[in-house]
């Protein structure tokens, strides 16, 4: 069974190889979204379909990217306690 990415990183949303797919209901809204894409140098395809609800999920993901959280190193059992008591973690705050 092959890996989904075949050893390559997933493509970023909003690039030429992976454009954002946006569905709007009116031509006016299409022009607004098109201007927003052009302003931020994002690539996307805009579909005008008055019979279906708007689908701007990709646009929202482009505007609010997920930030990577960095987690600090975990305190080991036998390491000094980070509270400053001078005891080992397992005998102080690790109970």
MARTOR-910537 format. One record per residue: residue number from 1; residue in one letter; chain; x, y, z of N, C-alpha, C, O in turn. Coordinates in nm, 3 decimals, padded with zeros to 5 digits. Example, Ala and Ser with C-alpha at 12.3 -4.5 7.8 and 13.67 -1.06 7.14 Angstrom:
2
1|a|A|01.319|-00.569|00.780|01.230|-00.450|00.780|01.320|-00.330|00.780|01.424|-00.332|00.846
2|s|A|01.285|-00.225|00.708|01.367|-00.106|00.714|01.290|00.003|00.787|01.341|00.114|00.804
***
This chain:
95
1|x|A|00.084|-00.117|00.000|00.000|00.000|00.000|00.089|00.124|00.000|00.180|00.135|00.082
2|x|A|00.063|00.215|-00.090|00.145|00.335|-00.102|00.098|00.443|-00.005|-00.019|00.451|00.031
3|x|A|00.195|00.524|00.035|00.166|00.639|00.120|00.086|00.741|00.041|00.100|00.749|-00.081
4|x|A|00.002|00.817|00.107|-00.082|00.916|00.040|00.001|01.020|-00.033|-00.038|01.066|-00.141
5|x|A|00.116|01.059|00.022|00.197|01.165|-00.037|00.317|01.112|-00.114|00.388|01.191|-00.177
6|x|A|00.343|00.982|-00.112|00.457|00.921|-00.181|00.588|00.990|-00.147|00.669|01.014|-00.236
7|x|A|00.609|01.022|-00.020|00.734|01.082|00.025|00.745|01.231|00.001|00.851|01.289|00.028
8|x|A|00.641|01.295|-00.048|00.646|01.438|-00.074|00.556|01.511|00.025|00.460|01.455|00.078
9|x|A|00.589|01.637|00.049|00.506|01.719|00.137|00.373|01.748|00.068|00.367|01.755|-00.055
10|x|A|00.266|01.765|00.145|00.139|01.805|00.084|00.151|01.947|00.030|00.222|02.030|00.086
11|x|A|00.081|01.974|-00.079|00.087|02.105|-00.142|00.010|02.208|-00.060|-00.093|02.177|00.000
12|x|A|00.061|02.330|-00.058|-00.004|02.439|00.014|-00.130|02.484|-00.060|-00.132|02.489|-00.183
13|x|A|-00.231|02.515|00.014|-00.357|02.564|-00.042|-00.336|02.705|-00.096|-00.268|02.787|-00.033
14|x|A|-00.394|02.733|-00.211|-00.385|02.867|-00.269|-00.270|02.884|-00.365|-00.244|02.996|-00.410
15|x|A|-00.201|02.775|-00.398|-00.093|02.783|-00.496|-00.145|02.741|-00.632|-00.259|02.695|-00.644
16|x|A|-00.063|02.757|-00.734|-00.106|02.721|-00.870|-00.133|02.571|-00.882|-00.222|02.531|-00.957
17|x|A|-00.058|02.490|-00.809|-00.078|02.345|-00.817|-00.196|02.297|-00.732|-00.250|02.189|-00.757
18|x|A|-00.235|02.375|-00.631|-00.351|02.341|-00.547|-00.433|02.467|-00.521|-00.425|02.525|-00.413
19|x|A|-00.510|02.509|-00.620|-00.589|02.633|-00.604|-00.706|02.611|-00.507|-00.756|02.500|-00.492
20|x|A|-00.746|02.719|-00.444|-00.863|02.716|-00.357|-00.988|02.705|-00.443|-00.997|02.770|-00.548
21|x|A|-01.083|02.625|-00.400|-01.209|02.607|-00.473|-01.318|02.677|-00.392|-01.345|02.641|-00.277
22|x|A|-01.380|02.778|-00.454|-01.477|02.861|-00.385|-01.605|02.867|-00.467|-01.601|02.891|-00.588
23|x|A|-01.720|02.846|-00.400|-01.849|02.855|-00.469|-01.929|02.968|-00.406|-01.947|02.972|-00.285
24|x|A|-01.976|03.060|-00.490|-02.056|03.174|-00.444|-02.189|03.176|-00.520|-02.207|03.102|-00.617
25|x|A|-02.281|03.260|-00.474|-02.414|03.263|-00.534|-02.435|03.375|-00.635|-02.521|03.364|-00.722
26|x|A|-02.358|03.484|-00.625|-02.380|03.597|-00.715|-02.250|03.638|-00.784|-02.140|03.608|-00.737
27|x|A|-02.265|03.707|-00.895|-02.150|03.756|-00.970|-02.077|03.865|-00.891|-01.954|03.875|-00.897
28|x|A|-02.152|03.947|-00.818|-02.091|04.053|-00.736|-01.999|03.992|-00.631|-01.887|04.039|-00.610
29|x|A|-02.047|03.888|-00.565|-01.965|03.819|-00.463|-01.843|03.754|-00.528|-01.735|03.749|-00.469
30|x|A|-01.859|03.705|-00.649|-01.747|03.646|-00.723|-01.638|03.749|-00.748|-01.519|03.718|-00.736
31|x|A|-01.677|03.871|-00.781|-01.580|03.977|-00.804|-01.509|04.015|-00.674|-01.389|04.044|-00.675
32|x|A|-01.582|04.016|-00.563|-01.521|04.048|-00.433|-01.416|03.943|-00.397|-01.305|03.978|-00.355
33|x|A|-01.450|03.817|-00.414|-01.358|03.708|-00.381|-01.239|03.710|-00.475|-01.126|03.688|-00.432
34|x|A|-01.264|03.737|-00.602|-01.155|03.744|-00.700|-01.056|03.855|-00.664|-00.935|03.837|-00.677
35|x|A|-01.108|03.969|-00.620|-01.020|04.080|-00.581|-00.938|04.042|-00.457|-00.821|04.078|-00.447
36|x|A|-01.000|03.970|-00.363|-00.929|03.927|-00.243|-00.818|03.828|-00.278|-00.708|03.835|-00.222
37|x|A|-00.847|03.736|-00.368|-00.745|03.640|-00.411|-00.629|03.711|-00.480|-00.512|03.680|-00.455
38|x|A|-00.660|03.807|-00.567|-00.556|03.880|-00.639|-00.472|03.965|-00.544|-00.350|03.973|-00.559
39|x|A|-00.536|04.027|-00.447|-00.466|04.114|-00.351|-00.361|04.036|-00.272|-00.253|04.087|-00.247
40|x|A|-00.394|03.912|-00.234|-00.304|03.831|-00.153|-00.218|03.734|-00.235|-00.144|03.654|-00.179
41|x|A|-00.229|03.742|-00.369|-00.152|03.657|-00.460|-00.180|03.508|-00.437|-00.089|03.425|-00.438
42|x|A|-00.308|03.475|-00.416|-00.353|03.337|-00.401|-00.415|03.293|-00.532|-00.469|03.374|-00.607
43|x|A|-00.409|03.164|-00.559|-00.472|03.108|-00.678|-00.601|03.038|-00.635|-00.606|02.974|-00.530
44|x|A|-00.703|03.051|-00.716|-00.829|02.988|-00.683|-00.923|02.983|-00.801|-00.909|03.058|-00.897
45|x|A|-01.019|02.892|-00.792|-01.124|02.882|-00.893|-01.254|02.921|-00.824|-01.287|02.872|-00.716
46|x|A|-01.328|03.009|-00.890|-01.453|03.060|-00.834|-01.567|03.013|-00.921|-01.566|03.033|-01.042
47|x|A|-01.665|02.950|-00.861|-01.782|02.899|-00.932|-01.904|02.977|-00.885|-01.929|02.987|-00.765
48|x|A|-01.980|03.034|-00.978|-02.102|03.107|-00.945|-02.219|03.011|-00.967|-02.245|02.968|-01.079
49|x|A|-02.289|02.978|-00.857|-02.400|02.884|-00.863|-02.510|02.932|-00.769|-02.503|02.908|-00.649
50|x|A|-02.612|03.002|-00.822|-02.717|03.057|-00.736|-02.806|02.951|-00.671|-02.879|02.982|-00.576
51|x|A|-02.802|02.827|-00.719|-02.887|02.722|-00.666|-02.829|02.652|-00.543|-02.902|02.580|-00.473
52|x|A|-02.702|02.670|-00.516|-02.637|02.605|-00.403|-02.585|02.709|-00.304|-02.557|02.823|-00.343
53|x|A|-02.571|02.672|-00.177|-02.519|02.768|-00.078|-02.370|02.796|-00.101|-02.300|02.718|-00.165
54|x|A|-02.325|02.910|-00.048|-02.184|02.946|-00.061|-02.096|02.843|00.010|-02.130|02.792|00.116
55|x|A|-01.983|02.816|-00.051|-01.883|02.729|00.008|-01.750|02.804|00.002|-01.679|02.797|-00.098
56|x|A|-01.718|02.875|00.110|-01.595|02.954|00.112|-01.497|02.900|00.216|-01.418|02.975|00.273
57|x|A|-01.503|02.771|00.242|-01.416|02.708|00.342|-01.268|02.725|00.308|-01.188|02.754|00.397
58|x|A|-01.231|02.707|00.181|-01.091|02.723|00.142|-01.044|02.866|00.162|-00.930|02.890|00.203
59|x|A|-01.131|02.963|00.133|-01.096|03.103|00.150|-01.074|03.135|00.299|-00.982|03.208|00.333
60|x|A|-01.158|03.080|00.385|-01.143|03.101|00.529|-01.012|03.040|00.579|-00.946|03.098|00.665
61|x|A|-00.976|02.923|00.526|-00.849|02.860|00.566|-00.729|02.942|00.520|-00.627|02.947|00.589
62|x|A|-00.741|03.008|00.405|-00.632|03.093|00.358|-00.619|03.218|00.445|-00.507|03.263|00.473
63|x|A|-00.731|03.274|00.486|-00.728|03.397|00.567|-00.686|03.371|00.711|-00.627|03.458|00.774
64|x|A|-00.716|03.253|00.764|-00.686|03.219|00.904|-00.605|03.090|00.909|-00.660|02.985|00.944
65|x|A|-00.476|03.094|00.875|-00.397|02.970|00.874|-00.379|02.916|01.015|-00.378|02.990|01.113
66|x|A|-00.364|02.785|01.023|-00.342|02.718|01.151|-00.198|02.744|01.195|-00.104|02.722|01.118
67|x|A|-00.182|02.789|01.317|-00.048|02.814|01.369|00.006|02.688|01.435|-00.066|02.619|01.507
68|x|A|00.132|02.659|01.412|00.197|02.545|01.471|00.233|02.577|01.615|00.296|02.678|01.644
69|x|A|00.192|02.489|01.704|00.225|02.509|01.845|00.351|02.429|01.878|00.365|02.314|01.836
70|x|A|00.440|02.492|01.952|00.563|02.426|01.992|00.549|02.388|02.139|00.526|02.472|02.225
71|x|A|00.563|02.259|02.165|00.548|02.207|02.300|00.686|02.195|02.363|00.779|02.145|02.300
72|x|A|00.700|02.241|02.485|00.827|02.234|02.556|00.862|02.090|02.592|00.778|02.001|02.584
73|x|A|00.986|02.069|02.633|01.031|01.936|02.671|00.958|01.890|02.796|00.933|01.969|02.888
74|x|A|00.924|01.763|02.800|00.855|01.706|02.913|00.955|01.685|03.027|01.069|01.646|03.004
75|x|A|00.912|01.711|03.149|00.997|01.693|03.266|01.010|01.544|03.296|00.909|01.475|03.309
76|x|A|01.132|01.496|03.307|01.155|01.355|03.340|01.128|01.327|03.486|01.127|01.419|03.568
77|x|A|01.104|01.200|03.519|01.074|01.161|03.657|01.186|01.199|03.754|01.160|01.247|03.864
78|x|A|01.310|01.178|03.712|01.423|01.200|03.802|01.488|01.336|03.785|01.593|01.363|03.844
79|x|A|01.428|01.423|03.705|01.481|01.558|03.688|01.439|01.645|03.805|01.339|01.616|03.871
80|x|A|01.513|01.752|03.833|01.470|01.843|03.939|01.333|01.903|03.907|01.302|01.930|03.791
81|x|A|01.254|01.923|04.008|01.118|01.974|03.989|01.123|02.118|03.939|01.200|02.198|03.992
82|x|A|01.043|02.153|03.839|01.044|02.289|03.786|00.985|02.392|03.883|00.997|02.512|03.857
83|x|A|00.923|02.349|03.992|00.867|02.446|04.086|00.976|02.510|04.174|00.952|02.609|04.242
84|x|A|01.097|02.451|04.171|01.208|02.509|04.245|01.224|02.457|04.386|01.297|02.517|04.465
85|x|A|01.158|02.348|04.422|01.167|02.295|04.558|01.300|02.227|04.586|01.339|02.211|04.702
86|x|A|01.371|02.186|04.482|01.498|02.115|04.499|01.480|01.965|04.503|01.579|01.892|04.502
87|x|A|01.358|01.917|04.508|01.332|01.773|04.508|01.321|01.723|04.365|01.310|01.800|04.270
88|x|A|01.325|01.589|04.352|01.302|01.530|04.221|01.154|01.548|04.186|01.068|01.557|04.274
89|x|A|01.127|01.554|04.057|00.990|01.575|04.009|00.896|01.465|04.059|00.781|01.493|04.094
90|x|A|00.944|01.341|04.064|00.857|01.230|04.103|00.816|01.239|04.250|00.712|01.184|04.288
91|x|A|00.894|01.307|04.334|00.861|01.317|04.476|00.788|01.447|04.509|00.737|01.464|04.620
92|x|A|00.782|01.540|04.412|00.721|01.670|04.441|00.591|01.686|04.362|00.485|01.641|04.408
93|x|A|00.596|01.746|04.247|00.477|01.778|04.168|00.432|01.662|04.078|00.325|01.668|04.019
94|x|A|00.510|01.559|04.068|00.478|01.447|03.978|00.392|01.341|04.041|00.370|01.236|03.981
95|x|A|00.342|01.365|04.162|00.261|01.263|04.232|00.129|01.247|04.168|00.047|01.166|04.213
***
